[in-house]
Amino acid sequence: MAQHNELGNKGEQIAIDYLIEKGYTILDKNWRYLKAEIDIIVQKENILAVVEVKTRSSDYFGNPQDFVNSKKIQLMVSAINEYVISKDLDVEVRFDIIAIIKTDAKEKIEHLKDAFLYF
Protein backbone atom coordinates (compact mmCIF):
# COMPACT_ATOMS: atom_id res chain seq x y z
CA MET A 1 0.00 0.00 0.00
CA ALA A 2 1.26 3.48 -0.85
CA GLN A 3 2.58 5.51 2.07
CA HIS A 4 -0.01 8.28 1.63
CA ASN A 5 -2.82 5.67 1.75
CA GLU A 6 -1.44 4.29 5.01
CA LEU A 7 -1.31 7.80 6.47
CA GLY A 8 -4.88 8.42 5.33
CA ASN A 9 -6.10 5.18 6.90
CA LYS A 10 -4.34 5.99 10.16
CA GLY A 11 -5.86 9.47 10.08
CA GLU A 12 -9.36 8.08 9.62
CA GLN A 13 -8.90 5.75 12.58
CA ILE A 14 -7.60 8.63 14.71
CA ALA A 15 -10.69 10.65 13.70
CA ILE A 16 -13.05 7.76 14.53
CA ASP A 17 -11.47 7.31 17.96
CA TYR A 18 -11.70 11.07 18.56
CA LEU A 19 -15.37 11.23 17.53
CA ILE A 20 -16.32 8.25 19.72
CA GLU A 21 -14.53 9.89 22.65
CA LYS A 22 -16.59 13.05 22.02
CA GLY A 23 -19.85 11.11 22.19
CA TYR A 24 -20.65 10.65 18.51
CA THR A 25 -22.13 7.42 17.16
CA ILE A 26 -20.43 6.14 14.01
CA LEU A 27 -23.08 5.32 11.38
CA ASP A 28 -20.90 4.69 8.31
CA LYS A 29 -17.32 4.81 7.11
CA ASN A 30 -16.18 5.33 3.51
CA TRP A 31 -19.77 5.56 2.29
CA ARG A 32 -20.01 5.87 -1.49
CA TYR A 33 -22.58 7.33 -3.81
CA LEU A 34 -21.81 7.76 -7.51
CA LYS A 35 -18.42 9.55 -7.61
CA ALA A 36 -18.52 10.70 -3.99
CA GLU A 37 -17.02 9.08 -0.93
CA ILE A 38 -17.78 10.31 2.56
CA ASP A 39 -15.08 9.38 5.05
CA ILE A 40 -17.22 9.20 8.18
CA ILE A 41 -20.90 9.76 8.93
CA VAL A 42 -21.72 10.24 12.61
CA GLN A 43 -24.68 11.26 14.71
CA LYS A 44 -24.94 13.04 18.01
CA GLU A 45 -28.45 13.78 19.22
CA ASN A 46 -30.37 15.17 16.21
CA ILE A 47 -27.28 16.22 14.24
CA LEU A 48 -25.91 14.13 11.41
CA ALA A 49 -22.28 15.14 10.87
CA VAL A 50 -20.63 14.41 7.55
CA VAL A 51 -16.91 14.26 8.26
CA GLU A 52 -14.09 14.69 5.77
CA VAL A 53 -10.77 13.62 7.23
CA LYS A 54 -7.59 15.23 5.94
CA THR A 55 -4.30 13.90 7.25
CA ARG A 56 -0.85 15.25 6.48
CA SER A 57 2.60 14.54 7.85
CA SER A 58 3.37 18.28 8.09
CA ASP A 59 1.82 21.65 7.39
CA TYR A 60 4.67 22.68 5.09
CA PHE A 61 2.35 22.94 2.06
CA GLY A 62 -0.63 24.25 4.05
CA ASN A 63 -3.14 23.12 6.60
CA PRO A 64 -4.84 19.79 5.89
CA GLN A 65 -8.28 21.43 5.63
CA ASP A 66 -7.01 23.63 2.81
CA PHE A 67 -7.07 20.57 0.55
CA VAL A 68 -10.88 20.25 0.52
CA ASN A 69 -11.95 21.83 -2.76
CA SER A 70 -15.32 22.98 -4.09
CA LYS A 71 -15.76 19.87 -6.26
CA LYS A 72 -15.31 17.64 -3.18
CA ILE A 73 -17.84 19.75 -1.30
CA GLN A 74 -20.41 19.46 -4.13
CA LEU A 75 -19.95 15.68 -4.26
CA MET A 76 -20.38 15.36 -0.50
CA VAL A 77 -23.54 17.48 -0.48
CA SER A 78 -25.06 15.37 -3.26
CA ALA A 79 -24.09 12.11 -1.57
CA ILE A 80 -25.42 13.01 1.86
CA ASN A 81 -28.70 14.14 0.33
CA GLU A 82 -29.07 10.61 -1.07
CA TYR A 83 -28.00 9.12 2.27
CA VAL A 84 -30.61 11.06 4.26
CA ILE A 85 -33.39 10.23 1.78
CA SER A 86 -32.47 6.54 1.47
CA LYS A 87 -32.33 6.11 5.27
CA ASP A 88 -35.45 8.25 5.80
CA LEU A 89 -33.67 10.37 8.42
CA ASP A 90 -35.12 13.45 10.08
CA VAL A 91 -31.93 15.19 11.20
CA GLU A 92 -30.02 18.42 10.88
CA VAL A 93 -26.99 17.91 8.61
CA ARG A 94 -23.63 19.48 9.35
CA PHE A 95 -20.41 19.20 7.33
CA ASP A 96 -17.21 18.91 9.37
CA ILE A 97 -13.54 18.51 8.62
CA ILE A 98 -11.15 16.76 10.94
CA ALA A 99 -7.66 17.98 10.10
CA ILE A 100 -4.80 15.87 11.40
CA ILE A 101 -1.08 16.48 11.29
CA LYS A 102 0.60 13.22 12.24
CA THR A 103 4.32 12.89 12.72
CA ASP A 104 6.22 9.99 14.26
CA ALA A 105 6.34 11.83 17.57
CA LYS A 106 2.83 13.26 17.88
CA GLU A 107 -0.49 14.07 16.28
CA LYS A 108 -2.46 17.30 16.19
CA ILE A 109 -6.23 17.07 15.68
CA GLU A 110 -8.43 20.00 14.73
CA HIS A 111 -12.21 19.48 14.45
CA LEU A 112 -13.79 22.14 12.27
CA LYS A 113 -17.57 22.02 12.73
CA ASP A 114 -19.73 23.51 9.96
CA ALA A 115 -16.50 23.70 7.99
CA PHE A 116 -18.08 24.52 4.65
CA LEU A 117 -19.28 27.85 6.00
CA TYR A 118 -15.66 28.93 5.80
CA PHE A 119 -15.09 27.98 2.14
Backbone as CSV, one residue per row, in Angstrom:
resi,resn,N_x,N_y,N_z,CA_x,CA_y,CA_z,C_x,C_y,C_z
1,MET,0.848,-1.177,0.000,0.000,0.000,0.000,0.891,1.237,0.000
2,ALA,0.483,2.244,-0.768,1.259,3.476,-0.847,1.286,4.167,0.520
3,GLN,2.384,4.870,0.760,2.580,5.509,2.067,1.479,6.516,2.388
4,HIS,1.031,7.288,1.361,-0.015,8.280,1.631,-1.345,7.608,1.964
5,ASN,-1.601,6.414,1.401,-2.819,5.674,1.753,-2.767,5.193,3.198
6,GLU,-1.600,4.727,3.623,-1.435,4.295,5.010,-1.675,5.453,5.967
7,LEU,-1.120,6.613,5.635,-1.307,7.796,6.472,-2.781,8.177,6.516
8,GLY,-3.450,8.114,5.375,-4.878,8.421,5.327,-5.698,7.466,6.169
9,ASN,-5.383,6.171,6.087,-6.101,5.180,6.896,-5.878,5.392,8.384
10,LYS,-4.631,5.712,8.753,-4.337,5.995,10.158,-5.102,7.232,10.621
11,GLY,-5.145,8.243,9.759,-5.865,9.471,10.079,-7.347,9.221,10.301
12,GLU,-7.947,8.383,9.451,-9.364,8.080,9.618,-9.618,7.347,10.933
13,GLN,-8.719,6.456,11.310,-8.897,5.746,12.583,-8.727,6.696,13.764
14,ILE,-7.779,7.614,13.665,-7.601,8.629,14.711,-8.879,9.457,14.843
15,ALA,-9.455,9.845,13.700,-10.687,10.649,13.698,-11.853,9.867,14.310
16,ILE,-11.976,8.589,13.973,-13.047,7.760,14.525,-12.913,7.669,16.042
17,ASP,-11.703,7.391,16.510,-11.469,7.309,17.956,-11.813,8.632,18.645
18,TYR,-11.424,9.729,18.026,-11.699,11.068,18.557,-13.207,11.310,18.654
19,LEU,-13.924,10.984,17.568,-15.367,11.225,17.530,-16.106,10.377,18.571
20,ILE,-15.708,9.123,18.708,-16.325,8.252,19.723,-16.087,8.827,21.115
21,GLU,-14.870,9.289,21.351,-14.529,9.893,22.651,-15.388,11.121,22.930
22,LYS,-15.776,11.848,21.870,-16.592,13.055,22.022,-18.086,12.760,22.056
23,GLY,-18.455,11.478,22.034,-19.855,11.114,22.191,-20.644,10.921,20.914
24,TYR,-19.980,10.882,19.777,-20.654,10.650,18.506,-20.842,9.149,18.284
25,THR,-21.895,8.803,17.567,-22.133,7.424,17.156,-21.735,7.298,15.689
26,ILE,-20.872,6.354,15.383,-20.427,6.137,14.006,-21.531,5.389,13.266
27,LEU,-22.042,5.969,12.175,-23.077,5.322,11.375,-22.485,4.620,10.154
28,ASP,-21.520,5.261,9.509,-20.902,4.693,8.306,-19.499,5.229,8.133
29,LYS,-18.680,4.408,7.470,-17.319,4.813,7.108,-17.146,4.553,5.616
30,ASN,-16.476,5.460,4.940,-16.183,5.333,3.515,-17.442,5.018,2.703
31,TRP,-18.500,5.757,2.974,-19.772,5.560,2.291,-19.706,6.185,0.900
32,ARG,-20.108,5.423,-0.098,-20.005,5.871,-1.491,-21.366,6.054,-2.141
33,TYR,-21.422,7.092,-2.969,-22.584,7.332,-3.814,-22.073,7.982,-5.091
34,LEU,-22.327,7.321,-6.213,-21.815,7.763,-7.512,-20.306,8.011,-7.410
35,LYS,-19.864,9.255,-7.648,-18.421,9.551,-7.606,-17.951,10.064,-6.251
36,ALA,-18.856,10.126,-5.295,-18.518,10.697,-3.994,-18.194,9.603,-2.984
37,GLU,-17.281,9.929,-2.085,-17.025,9.076,-0.931,-16.988,9.967,0.301
38,ILE,-17.764,9.578,1.287,-17.784,10.309,2.556,-16.994,9.485,3.556
39,ASP,-15.971,10.106,4.144,-15.077,9.381,5.053,-15.824,8.797,6.243
40,ILE,-16.546,9.652,6.970,-17.224,9.197,8.184,-18.566,9.922,8.298
41,ILE,-19.596,9.170,8.641,-20.901,9.757,8.934,-21.209,9.408,10.383
42,VAL,-21.471,10.440,11.179,-21.722,10.240,12.605,-23.000,10.967,13.019
43,GLN,-23.514,10.573,14.170,-24.677,11.257,14.707,-24.473,11.510,16.191
44,LYS,-24.922,12.680,16.595,-24.943,13.039,18.014,-26.233,13.816,18.221
45,GLU,-27.112,13.229,19.016,-28.447,13.778,19.219,-29.133,13.875,17.855
46,ASN,-29.641,15.035,17.472,-30.367,15.171,16.206,-29.492,15.748,15.086
47,ILE,-28.185,15.678,15.261,-27.280,16.220,14.237,-26.552,15.078,13.553
48,LEU,-26.661,15.063,12.240,-25.907,14.130,11.413,-24.691,14.892,10.902
49,ALA,-23.509,14.466,11.297,-22.280,15.145,10.870,-21.602,14.320,9.786
50,VAL,-21.331,14.990,8.683,-20.633,14.407,7.552,-19.188,14.866,7.696
51,VAL,-18.272,13.912,7.884,-16.910,14.264,8.261,-15.923,13.899,7.155
52,GLU,-15.199,14.896,6.689,-14.093,14.692,5.766,-12.816,14.725,6.602
53,VAL,-12.013,13.694,6.476,-10.765,13.616,7.233,-9.607,13.940,6.301
54,LYS,-8.786,14.877,6.703,-7.588,15.233,5.937,-6.385,15.067,6.853
55,THR,-5.475,14.197,6.441,-4.297,13.899,7.253,-3.051,14.237,6.459
56,ARG,-2.134,14.913,7.089,-0.855,15.250,6.481,0.250,14.953,7.488
57,SER,1.462,14.787,6.973,2.597,14.537,7.853,3.255,15.843,8.301
58,SER,2.882,16.961,7.664,3.366,18.278,8.089,2.431,19.332,7.509
59,ASP,2.614,20.566,7.955,1.820,21.655,7.385,2.668,22.508,6.440
60,TYR,3.747,21.940,5.952,4.670,22.677,5.086,3.961,23.256,3.858
61,PHE,3.057,22.487,3.259,2.350,22.938,2.060,0.985,23.551,2.370
62,GLY,0.650,23.682,3.644,-0.625,24.253,4.054,-1.316,23.358,5.064
63,ASN,-2.357,23.885,5.640,-3.137,23.123,6.604,-3.911,22.016,5.894
64,PRO,-4.126,20.893,6.542,-4.844,19.787,5.894,-6.208,20.203,5.336
65,GLN,-6.949,21.021,6.072,-8.277,21.426,5.634,-8.265,22.262,4.357
66,ASP,-7.114,22.837,4.031,-7.006,23.635,2.811,-7.101,22.783,1.549
67,PHE,-7.061,21.468,1.697,-7.075,20.571,0.552,-8.472,20.026,0.241
68,VAL,-9.499,20.590,0.866,-10.879,20.251,0.524,-11.346,21.308,-0.476
69,ASN,-11.592,20.871,-1.719,-11.951,21.834,-2.758,-13.458,21.866,-3.014
70,SER,-13.892,22.789,-3.848,-15.323,22.981,-4.094,-15.954,21.763,-4.776
71,LYS,-15.221,21.073,-5.620,-15.756,19.867,-6.261,-16.040,18.788,-5.219
72,LYS,-15.125,18.605,-4.262,-15.313,17.641,-3.183,-16.545,18.010,-2.355
73,ILE,-16.703,19.283,-2.076,-17.843,19.753,-1.300,-19.149,19.442,-2.037
74,GLN,-19.201,19.730,-3.333,-20.406,19.456,-4.127,-20.742,17.971,-4.122
75,LEU,-19.727,17.123,-4.272,-19.952,15.680,-4.263,-20.487,15.215,-2.912
76,MET,-19.936,15.750,-1.842,-20.377,15.361,-0.504,-21.819,15.789,-0.239
77,VAL,-22.176,16.982,-0.677,-23.544,17.478,-0.476,-24.531,16.590,-1.236
78,SER,-24.201,16.246,-2.462,-25.057,15.375,-3.264,-25.198,13.997,-2.622
79,ALA,-24.083,13.450,-2.166,-24.086,12.112,-1.569,-24.888,12.081,-0.275
80,ILE,-24.719,13.068,0.571,-25.423,13.014,1.859,-26.914,13.255,1.673
81,ASN,-27.279,13.983,0.647,-28.696,14.139,0.327,-29.305,12.771,0.029
82,GLU,-28.621,11.968,-0.771,-29.073,10.608,-1.070,-29.103,9.751,0.193
83,TYR,-28.092,9.886,1.029,-27.999,9.119,2.274,-29.203,9.396,3.171
84,VAL,-29.507,10.664,3.383,-30.609,11.061,4.265,-31.945,10.562,3.717
85,ILE,-32.138,10.684,2.405,-33.388,10.231,1.782,-33.500,8.709,1.861
86,SER,-32.421,8.006,1.513,-32.474,6.540,1.472,-32.663,5.927,2.859
87,LYS,-32.184,6.609,3.891,-32.325,6.107,5.266,-33.537,6.710,5.976
88,ASP,-34.264,7.602,5.264,-35.451,8.255,5.802,-35.157,8.904,7.156
89,LEU,-34.097,9.713,7.187,-33.674,10.372,8.422,-34.305,11.754,8.551
90,ASP,-34.615,12.121,9.766,-35.121,13.451,10.084,-34.099,14.095,11.022
91,VAL,-33.056,14.648,10.427,-31.934,15.190,11.197,-31.455,16.499,10.583
92,GLU,-30.722,17.241,11.384,-30.020,18.416,10.882,-28.663,17.918,10.377
93,VAL,-28.260,18.363,9.195,-26.992,17.910,8.613,-25.942,19.002,8.766
94,ARG,-24.760,18.566,9.164,-23.628,19.476,9.346,-22.420,18.851,8.656
95,PHE,-21.616,19.669,8.006,-20.413,19.197,7.331,-19.191,19.636,8.126
96,ASP,-18.398,18.658,8.556,-17.207,18.908,9.368,-15.959,18.442,8.642
97,ILE,-14.848,19.002,9.047,-13.538,18.511,8.617,-12.755,18.194,9.884
98,ILE,-12.118,17.046,9.883,-11.148,16.755,10.938,-9.787,16.790,10.267
99,ALA,-8.999,17.772,10.659,-7.662,17.983,10.103,-6.640,17.406,11.075
100,ILE,-5.784,16.541,10.553,-4.801,15.871,11.399,-3.415,16.070,10.810
101,ILE,-2.497,16.472,11.654,-1.081,16.476,11.291,-0.435,15.424,12.164
102,LYS,0.038,14.358,11.507,0.603,13.218,12.238,2.068,13.057,11.879
103,THR,2.900,13.178,12.886,4.324,12.893,12.723,4.621,11.640,13.543
104,ASP,5.854,11.160,13.459,6.223,9.985,14.258,6.059,10.254,15.746
105,ALA,6.330,11.491,16.149,6.343,11.828,17.572,4.968,12.188,18.143
106,LYS,4.105,12.793,17.330,2.833,13.264,17.881,1.802,13.440,16.782
107,GLU,0.575,13.759,17.221,-0.489,14.069,16.282,-1.274,15.270,16.793
108,LYS,-1.662,16.112,15.867,-2.458,17.298,16.194,-3.795,17.146,15.471
109,ILE,-4.889,17.234,16.231,-6.227,17.070,15.676,-6.979,18.386,15.806
110,GLU,-7.591,18.811,14.712,-8.435,19.999,14.734,-9.784,19.617,14.136
111,HIS,-10.858,19.812,14.900,-12.215,19.476,14.452,-12.912,20.773,14.069
112,LEU,-13.126,20.946,12.780,-13.793,22.140,12.266,-15.261,21.809,12.008
113,LYS,-16.130,22.268,12.883,-17.565,22.022,12.735,-18.145,23.047,11.766
114,ASP,-19.150,22.628,10.990,-19.734,23.505,9.959,-18.641,24.091,9.077
115,ALA,-17.711,23.255,8.687,-16.502,23.703,7.985,-16.785,24.367,6.654
116,PHE,-17.847,23.981,5.985,-18.076,24.525,4.651,-18.586,25.958,4.691
117,LEU,-18.926,26.439,5.867,-19.280,27.852,6.000,-18.072,28.739,5.741
118,TYR,-16.885,28.156,5.903,-15.656,28.929,5.797,-15.040,28.866,4.406
119,PHE,-15.665,28.127,3.484,-15.095,27.977,2.140,-15.833,28.847,1.164
